Amino acid sequence: MIEIVKVETKRQLKAFINFPFTLYSDNPYWVPPLISDEKFTLDESKNPAFDYCEAEKWLAYKDGKLVGRIMGIVNHSFIEKWGKKYARFGWVDFIDDYEVSKALFDTVENWAREKGLEGVHGPLGFCDLDKEGMLVEGFEEMGTFITIYNHPYYMKHVEAYGYVKDAEWIEIDITIPDKEVLAKISALAEKAKEKYGLSVVPLKKSKDCIPYIPEIFDLINKGYEHLYGVVPITEKQIETYAKQYFSYVNTDYISIIKGPDGKLAGFGIIMPSLSHAIKKSKGRLLPFGFIRVLRAIKKNDTLDLYLVAIRPELRSKGVPYVMLDELTRNAIKNGVVRAIASPELETNHAVQSMWRNYKTRIHRRRRCYLKLLNGNAATEMEQKTE
């Protein structure tokens, strides 16, 4: 018999956060989250996303043993912007037992119905800067700190309950180019600077980024607004993410490009891979985890691409070349051999074209699933193919 318990106590929340550490204890590819980040994100009193979201968390027990978890989220900004009355599911993990997974998804679906909603989609977070997308390909590739890893059986379970593909992201493994290719990129970058009046902002310390943070997040809101499920980032969230992304960055891997008008033309934020450091530390910064993280930031042969955005009217004006020239030069200088792009919608050809001068391979795919609770309407993906 499966017992579903709503998370209401600190002890239950701890069990909710820690369950994946047990489920993936023997998996060499799973990268744990930082436990401190999870506590912050799930805390209604701290996470500013709760200004426009509501959520519930549940645990599944079988014969008294914890065997699964799931969270339901209602993002009211999403409903208002996109006109779709959907709940989200996220933070979902379960053993390979259909009785367990069905009980979890039934719970979220019933919760959504009670709120008068018409569908459930996910896995998604509170906003687009949270982890999203169920892994459907690339299970034998090391995960990244900013993405979801899950067992291959997950997709079989959700599809068995009527969930269908609504969006898909790809992740690209990029090989740092040789000098010949870099020379080509550099030539294109110099031509763009001269023709369009672009310039690179010199950054020596992380605090040099602070004056540009408002423009950076304004550009994120404008540049990402058309992407799947995206809602505007609020002022409170900007303050939170500014600390998260800029407090411990390596300025070799931040590129800020200004246009001829002195305004932000584009930016790229890259981090040395934290996967091995955080995995070895089991998601904890203390007592020695923070030392491993600092070492990974200072010396690393692999980069994770976090955020890239370009002012819409300057996308065809050479901004990507200027950005890539600077970041690639610094990567080579620091002994980097590869970079992992953050998830990109498979239809986002503009971003994918940035890597046409690089040797690449698609090494992971992840999917957002949708189930319409009335079972009558077509999904977005089906509508696009009709």
N, C-alpha and C positions, 0 to 999 in steps of 0.2 A: 504493500500500500504506500502511495506517495502522499506526503504531507507537505503542503505549501505554507510557509510562514512569512508574514510581512516583517520586514526589518524595522524595528522600533527602538531597539536598545543599542548601547555602545558595543556590547558583546556580540550582538547579531551583526552589526556593521563590520566589526573586525572579522567575523567569519565570512562575510560577503566579500571583503577585500582580499582575504587570504586564500579563498578557495582555489583560484587558479594556480597558486604556488604548489598545491598538492596535486592538482590535475595534470600539471605539466612538469612535475619534478624530475622526470627522466627524459624529457624532450630536449635535445641539444639545440633546437632552432628557436624555441620560445624565448623571448626577451621580456622579463617582468617589467611592470610599471614601477615607478618610484612610489613606495607606499605613502610617503608624505604628500605627493601629488594627488593620489587617489583620495586621501582623507580630505584634502582641500576641495577637490572637484565635487565630491558627494555631500559636502557640508552646505546646507541651505543658508546658513548665516555668513558664509564666506564667499562662495562662488557667485559672482554677479549675474550669471546666467539665470539664476532663480528669480531674477526680476521679471523675466518673461517666460519662464518655464515652470512646470510642476512635475514632480516625479514620485514614483513609488518603487521600492526594491523588495524582492522576494527571494527566499531560499527554499530549496527543495530537499526533503529528507526521505530516504527509503530505508526502512527497518532501523530507524534512528540514526542513520549515517548521512552526513551532508553530501549530496550528489549533484547539485546544480544551483544556479543563480540566474536572475534576470532583472532588468530594470525597465520600467515603462516611463516614457517622457512625453509630456505634451508641451510642444514649443508653440506658444501662442503667436509669436512673431512669424513663424513659418506659415501658420494657418492664415494669418492676415495677409501676408505678402503673396503667397502662392495660391490661396483659395482652395486648399485641399485639407479636409478635416481628417488628418492622419495623426495617430499616436506614433511614437518611435519606440523600438526596443533596442537596448544596448546592454553592455556589461553582461553578456549572455555566455554562460559556460555550463556544460553538463557532461555527464558520463555517456557512453554509447548505449543508451537505454531509451527506447521510444516512449515508454511509459513516463519516464522522467521528463523528457523534452516536451512531450505533449502537454503535460500538466503545467509546465512553465509558460508555454505559449498560450494555452487556454486562459491562464490567469491574466496575461497582458491583454488578450483580445476581449475578455469579459470586462476588464477595467476600462478599456477604450469604449466599448459599447455603452457602459454606464455613463460615460461622459458625452454621449451623443456623437461619437466620432465614427468615421466611415471606413477607415483602413488602418493598417499597422505596417510600418516599414522600418528597415534597419538591416544590420546594426548601425546605429548613428549615435552621436553624442548630443550634447546640448546645442552645440554650434559646429560650424565647419572646421574650426581649429581643434576640435576634439578628434579622437581616433574614430574612424568609420570604415565600413566595408568588411564583409566576411571574406576571408581568404578562400579562393576556389582553385588556385593554381600556385605552385611554388612552395609546397609544404616542406621541401628539403633544402630550402634557402634560409639562411639566418635572418630572423626578423630584425626590424629596426625599433628604436625606442619610441617612435611616433606612430607606429602602426599596430594593428591587431594581428595576432597570430591565433589560429584555431586549428583543431584537429580536422582531417579530411571528412570525417563523418558528419560534421555539422550541417553541410549543405544538403546532404541526403535527408536529414531530419526535417529541415525547414521546407524543403520542396515536397516532402510527403504530406505536409500540413497545408498545402495550397499556396505557398509563397512562390512568387515568380520574379525573375530578374527585372529590376526597374532602372538600374544604372550600374555601370561597371567602370572600375579604375584599373589602370595598369601601372606597374612600377618598373622603371628602367635602370639597368645596371650599365653605368657609363665608364668606359676606359679612358683614363687621362691620356691625351694624344701626345705624339712625338713632336719634336721641334719643327718639322716640316708643316704639320697641320697647324700648330700654334702660330707659325709665321703667317699662314693664310688668314687665320682669325684676327691676328694683330693688324694685318694690312686692311682688312675690312673695318676694324674698329677705328683705326686712324682716319680712314676715309669718312666714316660716319661722324666723327668728332669735328672734322673740318667742314663737312657739308652742312651738318645740322646744328652746329654749335653746342655739342654735348661735352660735358666735363665730368671727371671723376672726383668725388669728395674725398680728400685725404683723411684717413682714420688711423690714429695711433693708439688710442685707448677706447674702451667701451663707452666711456662718458661722452666721447665725441659724437656718438650716435643720438644722444638725447634730444638735441634741437630738431632732429628730423623725424622723431617718433610720431607726432601728430600727422604729418604728411604721409608717412609710411602706412599707417592704419587707414587713413582716408583713401589712399590708393588701393589698399586691400578691399575696402568696402565697394569702391567703384569697379575695380578690375575683376572681382569675384562675383559680383551681384547676379550675373546670369547663370552661374554654375548650379548644379543640382542641389536643391535644398538650402542654399545659402541665405542667411539673414544678416542684417547689418550688425556689426560689432559695436557695442555701446561704449560710452565713455568709461564706465566702471571696468568693463572688460579690457579696454585698452590699457588702463593702469596695471591690471593684473598681468596681461601678456607682455607688457613692456619689461616688467621685472623678470618674467619667465624667460624671455628670449634674449634680453640685452644685459642681464646682470653678470653673465659669465661667458660672454662670447669671445672668440678669437677674431680680432678685427681683420686678420688676413682673409677671413671668409665672409665678410660683409661688404657688399658693393652698393654704393649709393651714387646714382647718376643724376646730374642736373641738366635741365634743358636750357635753351638759349635765353629763356625768360627768368632763369634762376630758380625755377620751381622743380620739384622732384619729377624726373622723367621715368625712373624705374629703380628697383632695388632687388637685391638677392641676399638671402640669409642662409648660410650653410653652417653646419656644425660637424666637427670631427665625430665619427661614430662613437656612440656611448654604449653600444649593444653589449660588448664583452665586459666592460667595466661594471655595468649595472647588473648583468647576469651573474657575474662573480660575486657581487655584493648582495645578491638576492633581494634587490629592490630597496635596499636600505643605505642611507648616506652615513649613518653612524654604526660602529665607531670608525671604520676605515673606508667606507664606500666613497666618501667625498674625495679622498686622496686618489682613489682609482679614477674617478671622474676627471679630476684636475689633470692627471697624467694623460688621460685619453684626449683631453682638449689640447694639451701642449704638443703631444707627439702621437701621430696616427696616420696610417696609410690609406684609410677609408673615410670618405665624407658622406654625410647625409644632407641632402638638399631639403631645407625646410620650407621656405617661402620665397616666391618670385612674383613680382608684379610690375607691369609696365603701363604707363599712362596710355589709354586707348588710342589717342590720336598720334602717338609716337611709336606704335608697335612696328611699323614698317620703316622707321627712320634709323635703323642701325643700333638702337639701344641694346638689344640682346648681345650684339658683337662686342660692344664696349664692356658690358658686364662680364661676359664670358672670358674675354681677354685678360681682364684683371684677375678674376678668380682662378683661372687656369694657370696663370703665371705663378700665383702664390701657392697653388696646390703642388706644382712641380718643384718649386723652391723648397717646400716642406716634405718632399718625399712621398706625396700621395700618388697612388696608382689607380684608384677607382672611386667612383661616387655613385650613390644610390639616390635616384630622384624620388621625391615624395609622390604619393598616389596622384595620377593625372587621369581625368575622365578619358575613356577611350576615344571619345569624339572631340577632344581638345587638341586639334591638329596644330593650332598656333603654338602651344607650348612644346609639343613634340618636335616641331620643326627646328627648335633651338639646338637640337642635338644632331642635326644632319651632317655636321663635319666631324662627329665623334663616332667611335666604334661602340655600338650599343647592343643590348639584348633585353627583351622583355622577360623578366625572371619571376614576376608575381602578378597575379590578378586578384582583385577583390570585388565583391558585388554587394549592392544594396537590394534587398528583397522587399517585395510589397505583397500584402494580402488585403484585398477589399472585402470588408466584412459582410456586404450584402451579396457578393459573388456575381454581380451583374455587369459592372462597368469594366472596360478594358484598362490595362495599366498604361502608363506613359509609354513604355517601350513598345507595347502592342499598337498603340495609336500611331507611333512614328513609322511603323512598318506597313500600315494599312494604305 
